[in-house]
Amino acid sequence: MSDIIRYETETRMSSAVVHNGTVYLAGLVGENGGDVAQQTRDALAEAERLLALAGSDKTRILRAQIWLADMADFAAMNAVWDDWVAPGHAPARATGESKLALPQFGVEIILTAAQA
């Protein structure tokens, strides 16, 4: 059985978990108060940091789930995402609308990646 490695573990959750060469990131949000584009940039910067911590990078992302508080922000989020995703390495992705944990959050990003 493979070990389970947890990063930045708190009472409720870990920021990243690795099992069997797969990296699972918790839902990532941006700083409070920014628009959806800025929140997306913040969340993706945090994703890069956590992926590196867990021995991976954005070229190894397998799956992305993106939740928007309002689908009217789809184009703004996509503009940032499209600039960020590594060319030729786009993951399987789903985007939906959902009420997020706090009203100031406009986007939450959940990623699964392979270790390098």
Backbone as CSV, one residue per row, in Angstrom:
resi,resn,N_x,N_y,N_z,CA_x,CA_y,CA_z,C_x,C_y,C_z
1,MET,0.837,-1.173,0.000,0.000,0.000,0.000,0.885,1.241,0.000
2,SER,0.556,2.220,-0.815,1.321,3.454,-0.905,1.048,4.350,0.293
3,ASP,2.076,5.107,0.656,1.900,6.089,1.716,1.020,7.228,1.228
4,ILE,0.366,7.857,2.169,-0.393,9.076,1.897,0.381,10.213,2.535
5,ILE,0.714,11.224,1.739,1.464,12.381,2.224,0.548,13.590,2.171
6,ARG,0.456,14.289,3.292,-0.408,15.460,3.392,0.453,16.702,3.599
7,TYR,0.104,17.773,2.907,0.825,19.039,3.013,-0.089,20.112,3.596
8,GLU,0.496,20.896,4.488,-0.204,22.030,5.101,-1.546,21.590,5.683
9,THR,-1.449,20.603,6.566,-2.630,20.020,7.183,-3.077,20.851,8.381
10,GLU,-4.364,21.111,8.427,-5.000,21.791,9.552,-6.088,20.866,10.092
11,THR,-6.857,21.338,11.023,-7.910,20.521,11.621,-8.903,20.022,10.577
12,ARG,-9.319,20.898,9.683,-10.393,20.586,8.740,-9.909,19.949,7.449
13,MET,-8.734,20.324,6.993,-8.313,19.870,5.662,-6.811,20.031,5.478
14,SER,-6.315,19.415,4.422,-4.945,19.603,3.961,-4.995,20.395,2.660
15,SER,-3.967,21.199,2.411,-3.930,21.965,1.162,-3.648,21.067,-0.040
16,ALA,-2.870,20.008,0.201,-2.554,19.047,-0.858,-2.352,17.674,-0.227
17,VAL,-2.749,16.638,-0.981,-2.559,15.258,-0.550,-2.003,14.494,-1.745
18,VAL,-0.995,13.658,-1.475,-0.396,12.830,-2.523,-0.592,11.367,-2.164
19,HIS,-1.068,10.609,-3.145,-1.219,9.164,-2.981,-0.990,8.502,-4.326
20,ASN,-0.161,7.481,-4.323,0.076,6.706,-5.543,0.514,7.576,-6.724
21,GLY,1.302,8.616,-6.468,1.795,9.474,-7.542,0.798,10.485,-8.054
22,THR,-0.336,10.616,-7.381,-1.346,11.591,-7.783,-1.445,12.670,-6.707
23,VAL,-1.492,13.924,-7.145,-1.577,15.078,-6.256,-2.997,15.627,-6.320
24,TYR,-3.615,15.745,-5.153,-4.968,16.290,-5.043,-4.874,17.619,-4.297
25,LEU,-5.308,18.698,-4.929,-5.300,19.998,-4.271,-6.686,20.323,-3.741
26,ALA,-6.709,20.972,-2.574,-7.969,21.463,-2.018,-8.490,22.584,-2.911
27,GLY,-9.719,22.988,-2.693,-10.284,24.108,-3.439,-9.494,25.373,-3.166
28,LEU,-9.094,26.053,-4.228,-8.270,27.254,-4.123,-9.075,28.476,-4.520
29,VAL,-8.980,29.502,-3.704,-9.665,30.763,-3.967,-8.643,31.891,-3.938
30,GLY,-9.023,33.036,-4.454,-8.135,34.198,-4.458,-8.322,35.041,-3.211
31,GLU,-7.597,36.130,-3.178,-7.713,37.059,-2.057,-9.099,37.698,-2.050
32,ASN,-9.585,37.977,-0.862,-10.882,38.638,-0.719,-10.864,40.000,-1.402
33,GLY,-11.941,40.328,-2.058,-12.109,41.671,-2.586,-11.749,41.870,-4.041
34,GLY,-10.935,41.007,-4.620,-10.584,41.182,-6.017,-11.710,40.727,-6.931
35,ASP,-11.640,41.159,-8.194,-12.624,40.669,-9.158,-12.283,39.227,-9.521
36,VAL,-13.120,38.592,-10.316,-12.930,37.177,-10.632,-11.611,36.939,-11.369
37,ALA,-11.212,37.840,-12.233,-9.942,37.664,-12.933,-8.786,37.652,-11.924
38,GLN,-8.777,38.578,-10.988,-7.714,38.631,-9.992,-7.774,37.422,-9.063
39,GLN,-8.970,37.036,-8.659,-9.105,35.849,-7.811,-8.600,34.599,-8.534
40,THR,-8.856,34.515,-9.832,-8.375,33.380,-10.626,-6.856,33.384,-10.671
41,ARG,-6.244,34.549,-10.917,-4.780,34.637,-10.928,-4.200,34.213,-9.580
42,ASP,-4.808,34.697,-8.491,-4.339,34.343,-7.145,-4.427,32.839,-6.911
43,ALA,-5.569,32.242,-7.253,-5.775,30.809,-7.038,-4.786,29.988,-7.862
44,LEU,-4.535,30.393,-9.091,-3.611,29.647,-9.940,-2.162,29.802,-9.471
45,ALA,-1.806,30.949,-8.930,-0.470,31.123,-8.351,-0.301,30.185,-7.145
46,GLU,-1.327,30.085,-6.325,-1.295,29.176,-5.181,-1.232,27.727,-5.666
47,ALA,-1.932,27.417,-6.747,-1.881,26.065,-7.319,-0.449,25.720,-7.725
48,GLU,0.231,26.640,-8.382,1.618,26.384,-8.786,2.505,26.137,-7.575
49,ARG,2.326,26.915,-6.515,3.117,26.745,-5.301,2.885,25.367,-4.690
50,LEU,1.615,24.983,-4.558,1.287,23.690,-3.956,1.726,22.520,-4.825
51,LEU,1.569,22.650,-6.123,2.025,21.584,-7.018,3.527,21.376,-6.878
52,ALA,4.297,22.452,-6.815,5.745,22.342,-6.638,6.073,21.687,-5.299
53,LEU,5.369,22.073,-4.263,5.575,21.494,-2.935,5.359,19.981,-2.955
54,ALA,4.397,19.539,-3.751,4.039,18.122,-3.831,4.783,17.375,-4.943
55,GLY,5.743,18.041,-5.601,6.536,17.360,-6.622,5.879,17.285,-7.980
56,SER,5.154,18.327,-8.352,4.473,18.352,-9.645,4.547,19.767,-10.213
57,ASP,3.853,19.998,-11.313,3.747,21.340,-11.898,2.531,21.374,-12.818
58,LYS,2.266,22.545,-13.387,1.029,22.708,-14.161,1.001,21.904,-15.455
59,THR,2.144,21.403,-15.919,2.128,20.540,-17.107,1.637,19.143,-16.782
60,ARG,1.477,18.827,-15.493,1.093,17.487,-15.039,-0.356,17.428,-14.546
61,ILE,-1.094,18.536,-14.717,-2.483,18.558,-14.244,-3.327,17.627,-15.108
62,LEU,-4.076,16.775,-14.435,-4.932,15.803,-15.110,-6.366,16.299,-15.232
63,ARG,-6.836,16.958,-14.173,-8.250,17.329,-14.100,-8.403,18.643,-13.345
64,ALA,-9.308,19.473,-13.814,-9.626,20.734,-13.137,-11.132,20.846,-12.984
65,GLN,-11.545,21.244,-11.794,-12.942,21.583,-11.528,-12.945,23.053,-11.132
66,ILE,-13.753,23.835,-11.804,-13.817,25.267,-11.516,-15.251,25.622,-11.185
67,TRP,-15.423,26.254,-10.034,-16.735,26.706,-9.597,-16.766,28.223,-9.611
68,LEU,-17.761,28.772,-10.275,-17.977,30.215,-10.308,-19.234,30.547,-9.522
69,ALA,-19.182,31.616,-8.763,-20.378,32.069,-8.056,-21.421,32.583,-9.042
70,ASP,-20.961,33.058,-10.199,-21.854,33.599,-11.220,-21.274,33.265,-12.596
71,MET,-22.005,32.524,-13.398,-21.520,32.149,-14.731,-21.299,33.351,-15.640
72,ALA,-21.793,34.513,-15.261,-21.511,35.726,-16.025,-20.011,36.034,-16.019
73,ASP,-19.268,35.452,-15.069,-17.819,35.661,-14.973,-17.009,34.617,-15.737
74,PHE,-17.677,33.758,-16.494,-17.023,32.674,-17.222,-15.927,33.191,-18.155
75,ALA,-16.216,34.218,-18.942,-15.235,34.746,-19.902,-14.028,35.356,-19.184
76,ALA,-14.255,36.082,-18.097,-13.147,36.697,-17.346,-12.241,35.630,-16.747
77,MET,-12.834,34.597,-16.187,-12.048,33.500,-15.625,-11.289,32.785,-16.734
78,ASN,-11.964,32.495,-17.854,-11.325,31.785,-18.959,-10.148,32.549,-19.542
79,ALA,-10.235,33.875,-19.603,-9.129,34.675,-20.142,-7.865,34.451,-19.312
80,VAL,-8.012,34.413,-17.995,-6.862,34.172,-17.117,-6.404,32.721,-17.246
81,TRP,-7.350,31.798,-17.215,-7.019,30.368,-17.335,-6.264,30.094,-18.625
82,ASP,-6.766,30.617,-19.745,-6.154,30.350,-21.048,-4.716,30.863,-21.120
83,ASP,-4.430,31.988,-20.469,-3.056,32.508,-20.420,-2.170,31.670,-19.513
84,TRP,-2.758,31.032,-18.509,-1.992,30.294,-17.502,-1.697,28.850,-17.897
85,VAL,-2.669,28.162,-18.473,-2.497,26.723,-18.748,-1.336,26.527,-19.720
86,ALA,-0.530,25.501,-19.448,0.641,25.223,-20.281,0.197,24.752,-21.667
87,PRO,0.683,25.391,-22.729,0.299,24.986,-24.082,0.552,23.495,-24.304
88,GLY,-0.453,22.832,-24.837,-0.352,21.398,-25.103,-0.593,20.524,-23.883
89,HIS,-0.893,21.134,-22.727,-1.079,20.376,-21.487,-2.412,20.695,-20.817
90,ALA,-3.413,21.073,-21.591,-4.720,21.386,-21.005,-5.318,20.123,-20.375
91,PRO,-5.768,20.223,-19.127,-6.356,19.057,-18.463,-7.812,18.861,-18.867
92,ALA,-8.369,17.723,-18.483,-9.819,17.566,-18.553,-10.379,18.594,-17.580
93,ARG,-11.473,19.270,-17.938,-11.948,20.365,-17.102,-13.461,20.448,-17.117
94,ALA,-14.006,20.810,-15.967,-15.437,21.092,-15.853,-15.579,22.414,-15.122
95,THR,-16.554,23.206,-15.541,-16.838,24.486,-14.890,-18.328,24.556,-14.627
96,GLY,-18.677,24.978,-13.423,-20.080,25.105,-13.073,-20.304,26.298,-12.173
97,GLU,-21.553,26.573,-11.931,-21.931,27.666,-11.040,-22.374,27.082,-9.706
98,SER,-21.897,27.702,-8.631,-22.235,27.218,-7.304,-22.114,28.354,-6.294
99,LYS,-22.921,28.300,-5.269,-22.753,29.221,-4.159,-21.473,28.786,-3.446
100,LEU,-20.512,29.710,-3.276,-19.236,29.381,-2.657,-19.290,29.653,-1.160
101,ALA,-18.249,29.240,-0.450,-18.245,29.272,1.018,-18.485,30.662,1.603
102,LEU,-17.922,31.684,0.973,-18.098,33.058,1.443,-18.539,33.927,0.274
103,PRO,-19.367,34.921,0.513,-19.915,35.711,-0.596,-18.877,36.513,-1.377
104,GLN,-17.718,36.795,-0.799,-16.700,37.565,-1.525,-15.907,36.713,-2.523
105,PHE,-16.077,35.396,-2.471,-15.375,34.539,-3.418,-16.188,34.396,-4.700
106,GLY,-15.513,34.634,-5.834,-16.172,34.503,-7.122,-15.785,33.252,-7.873
107,VAL,-14.668,32.620,-7.455,-14.174,31.429,-8.154,-13.452,30.524,-7.165
108,GLU,-13.598,29.231,-7.369,-12.854,28.221,-6.609,-12.365,27.189,-7.597
109,ILE,-11.074,26.826,-7.490,-10.439,25.925,-8.449,-9.912,24.702,-7.702
110,ILE,-10.238,23.514,-8.207,-9.803,22.254,-7.621,-9.035,21.493,-8.692
111,LEU,-7.789,21.094,-8.377,-6.943,20.427,-9.362,-6.473,19.066,-8.881
112,THR,-6.303,18.158,-9.834,-5.680,16.864,-9.607,-4.550,16.741,-10.615
113,ALA,-3.357,16.333,-10.145,-2.201,16.259,-11.031,-1.381,15.001,-10.750
114,ALA,-0.561,14.639,-11.703,0.406,13.559,-11.518,1.699,14.147,-10.986
115,GLN,2.387,13.394,-10.142,3.700,13.846,-9.701,4.675,13.759,-10.872
116,ALA,5.695,14.574,-10.819,6.710,14.578,-11.884,7.634,13.385,-11.736
